[in-house]
């Protein structure tokens, strides 16, 4: 029988004074993965501080907008709404020389952000991000936009792993009130005076935008019009399993619709929240769906409060809803 090898613990080498100073600031230079870590530990970078840095960059934050006012609307503007803007209140107020900060679904040339000639800032939401934390990437872009030269865009980059998130920069007591636009004229303050090239660009962007309206009677619900039929896409804040149970109870009882000719067809998953989707007749507009949506919200609240086991019919309805889920992000 083989003997057990004695377990020993190697003493970690002590870093030099210079390495201690670098480590205190948490600012390590970029080195190769197999090179010695600059902290002085004697280990390779990938097995020391490089491991934490890589994890911070690649770890997916499931609910990046959690804790922000209007989380459901953040998700909708990121994934569903073509053209919308929202005024963003900052902690401590706006810096000198920055008259306003506005979140926009999309910016010209897919810029991450733009500092306008008057010093105001536009922050793009639907851009690709370099890490698994959209909130941190957007916060980094916003910070750079606040100090950019007026009249210049802000380019994309990888945000520092220990940088602030939107939750650190935005006023938690502020409101989040999206304004949905029929097109992208908000890109140009005086669109009527735009050059022919800019006008043509706006026309192309506007032609691709799906008409969308935010409902006023319920939170984070957006009506949209497509050639064949209309839809309601409603970002809901409830835990997914609880919400699916509630929707299944209503679906099995024939109470999941929003009126004649409407149908709950499935849902999206997006940034940690669930987005039920209804098909609507092409003639049913956003105003027509306001009252049915408010009535459905009341039915759903009652269904969510029920903790009885699902019946066989409700389990079948739940299975159908689960099979028709699509993950967006």
RODO-265984 format. One record per residue (C-alpha): residue in one letter; z, x, y. Coordinates in steps of 0.05 Angstrom, whole numbers, plus 32768, in hexadecimal, padded with zeros to 4 digits. Layout:
RODO-265984
aZXY
...
This chain:
RODO-265984
x800080008000
x7FEC801C8043
x8022802D8073
x8027800980B4
x8012803480EE
x804880398123
x803780118162
x8037803A81A0
x802C802781E8
x800780588213
x802580648257
x7FF5804F828D
x7FE1808A82B9
x7FFD808582FF
x7FC880808336
x7FC380B3836D
x7FDA80A383B3
x7F92809683C8
x7F878067838E
x7FC98043839E
x7FB1803883E4
x7F6F801B83CC
x7F937FEF8399
x7FC37FD483CD
x7F897FB783F3
x7F677F9E83B4
x7F277FBE83CD
x7F067FE88396
x7EC28007839E
x7E8A7FEF8370
x7E8280208336
x7E5F801F82F3
x7E7F7FF782BC
x7E8A80368291
x7EA3806282CA
x7EED806F82D6
x7F0F803882FE
x7F1D804E8346
x7F6580378340
x7F7680768319
x7F8C805582D9
x7F5F808182AF
x7F3C8045828F
x7EF480328297
x7EE6800382D1
x7ECE7FCA82A3
x7F107FCC827E
x7F3B7FCF82BC
x7F2E7FB18301
x7EE67FA282EE
x7EFD7F6F82BB
x7F217F4582EF
x7EE77F4B8320
x7EB47F3482EC
x7EE17EFB82D6
x7EEA7EE3831D
x7E9F7EE38329
x7E8A7EC082E9
x7EC47E8F82DD
x7EAB7E4882E9
x7ED87E1E8316
x7ED17DD982F9
x7EE57DB38338
x7ED37DE08372
x7EDF7DAA83A6
x7F227D93838B
x7F557D8C83C3
x7F227D8383FA
x7F1E7D40841F
x7EE47D188402
x7EDC7D3E83C1
x7EAE7D0883A5
x7E807D0D83E2
x7E7E7D5983DC
x7E657D518395
x7E327D1C83AA
x7E177D4683E3
x7E127D8383B6
x7DED7D5F837D
x7DD17D1B8391
x7DC37D1283DB
x7D847D3183FA
x7D947D328444
x7DDA7D2B8461
x7E0A7D4E8491
x7E557D4E849B
x7E7F7D6B84D3
x7EB17D9D84B6
x7EF57DA684D8
x7F137DEC84D0
x7F5C7DFF84CA
x7F737E15850E
x7F377DF78531
x7EF27E148541
x7EEC7E5D8557
x7ED67E6C859E
x7E8B7E6785A5
x7E837E388569
x7E7C7DF18584
x7E767DD2853E
x7E727DDF84F4
x7E467DB084CB
x7E3B7DAC8480
x7DF27D9C846E
x7DD67D8D842A
x7D9A7DBB8435
x7D847DEB846C
x7D3F7E06847E
x7D277E3D844F
x7D637E2E8423
x7D8F7E588451
x7DD87E59843B
x7DEC7E4F8484
x7DD07E5284CB
x7DF07E64850D
x7DC97E3E8541
x7DB77E578586
x7DF17E2F85A5
x7E237E4F8575
x7E2B7E138547
x7E2B7E1E84FC
x7E057DFA84C5
x7E1E7E07847E
x7DEF7DF88444
x7E0D7DD78406
x7DD57DD383D2
x7DC77E1D83CD
x7DCD7E47838F
x7E0F7E6E838D
x7E1F7EB28370
x7E617EA2834D
x7E817E6B8326
x7EA87E538362
x7E7D7E2D8394
x7EB87E2383C2
x7EC37E6E83C9
x7E797E7C83D3
x7E737E478409
x7EB27E60842C
x7E967EA7842E
x7E547E8D844B
x7E7A7E64847F
x7EA47E9F8495
x7E677ECA849F
x7E437E9284C5
x7E7D7E8B84F6
x7E737ED3850C
x7E277ED88505
x7DFB7EE38542
x7DE47EA08560
x7D9E7E8E854A
x7DA27EB18507
x7DA77E9984BE
x7DDB7EB3848D
x7DC07ED1844D
x7DDD7EC88408
x7E0C7EFA83E8
x7E427EFE83B3
x7E847EE883D0
x7EC17F1683C6
x7EE97F018389
x7F287EFD83B3
x7F097EDB83EF
x7F1F7E98840B
x7F067E5583F2
x7EF27E18841A
x7F387DFC840D
x7F537E378435
x7F247E2E8471
x7F1D7DE3847B
x7F517DB58499
x7F717D8F845E
x7F827D56848E
x7F3B7D5184A9
x7F0A7D1A8496
x7ECB7D22846E
x7E987CEE8485
x7E517CFB846D
x7E167CE48497
x7DDA7CD7846B
x7D977CE3848E
x7D537CC7847C
x7D367D0C8485
x7D437D53849C
x7D3A7D4C84E7
x7D817D6684EF
x7D647DAB84E1
x7D457DAA8526
x7D6F7D8F8560
x7D307D798586
x7D007D68854E
x7CD07D45857E
x7CC47D8785A0
x7CBC7DB08560
x7C7F7DDB8554
x7C477DC18527
x7C5E7DF084EF
x7CA67DD784F2
x7C8E7D8F84F5
x7C637D9984B7
x7C9F7DB98492
x7CCB7D7E84A5
x7C967D4D848D
x7C927D6F8449
x7CDD7D6F8441
x7CE37D278457
x7CAD7D118426
x7CD57D2E83EC
x7D177D0E8400
x7D2D7CD183D8
x7D467C998406
x7D927C9983FF
x7DCA7C70841E
x7E157C798419
x7E3B7C39840B
x7E717C28843D
x7E9F7BFD8414
x7EB07C2F83DD
x7EB87C7A83DA
x7E827CAC83C6
x7E4E7C7883AF
x7E057C8483C1
x7DCB7C5483BB
x7D867C7283B3
x7D3F7C5883AE
x7D0A7C72837D
x7CC47C578370
x7CD67C2F8331
x7D1D7C19833F
x7D5A7C268369
x7D9B7C468353
x7DE47C4A8365
x7E067C8D8357
x7E517C8B8361
x7E7D7CC9835E
x7EC17CB48343
x7F027CDB8348
x7F227CC48306
x7F2C7CF182C9
x7EEE7CED829E
x7F0E7CD2825E
x7F347C9C8284
x7EF67C8882AB
x7ECB7C84826C
x7EFF7C57824C
x7F007C2A8289
x7EB57C26828D
x7EB17C188242
x7EE27BDD8249
x7EB77BBF8280
x7E757BCD825D
x7E8C7BAD821C
x7EA37B708243
x7E607B6A8268
x7E817B7B82AA
x7E657BC082B9
x7E297BA882E2
x7E237B9F832D
x7DFE7B5D832B
x7DC07B3E830D
x7D8D7B7182F6
x7DBD7BAC82FC
x7DD47BD882C3
x7E057C1182B9
x7DD77C448297
x7E027C838290
x7E237CB982B9
x7E1F7D0082D2
x7E547D3682CF
x7E567D5E830F
x7E897D918326
x7EC17D7382FC
x7EB47D2B830F
x7E8F7CF282ED
x7E567CCD8310
x7E457C8982F1
x7DFD7C7382FE
x7DE17C2C8303
x7D997C168301
x7D8A7BE28337
x7D4E7BB58343
x7D1D7BD38374
x7D297B9B83A6
x7D757BA683A7
x7D887BCE83E5
x7DC77BF383F8
x7DE37BB98420
x7DD87B8B83E5
x7E037BB683B8
x7E3F7BBE83E6
x7E657B8083CF
x7E557B888385
x7E6C7BD08388
x7EAE7BBD83A9
x7EB97B878373
x7EA97BB9833C
x7EDD7BEA835A
x7F127BB48351
x7EFD7BA68309
x7EFE7BF182F9
x7F437BFA8317
x7F5D7BC482E9
x7F3A7BE282AD
x7F567C2782BC
x7F9C7C0B82BD
x7F957BF28275
x7FB17C228240
x7FA37BF88202
x7F787C1981CC
x7F2E7C0C81D2
x7F137BD481A7
x7ED87BE28177
x7EA77BC581AA
x7EC67BEF81E1
x7EC17C2E81B6
x7E787C2081AA
x7E6D7C1681F4
x7E917C578203
x7E667C7C81D1
x7E287C6281F2
x7E407C788237
x7E537CBD821D
x7E0F7CC681FD
x7DEE7CB78240
x7E157CEC8267
x7DF07D258288
x7E147D6382A3
x7DF87D7A82E6
x7E2A7DB282F3
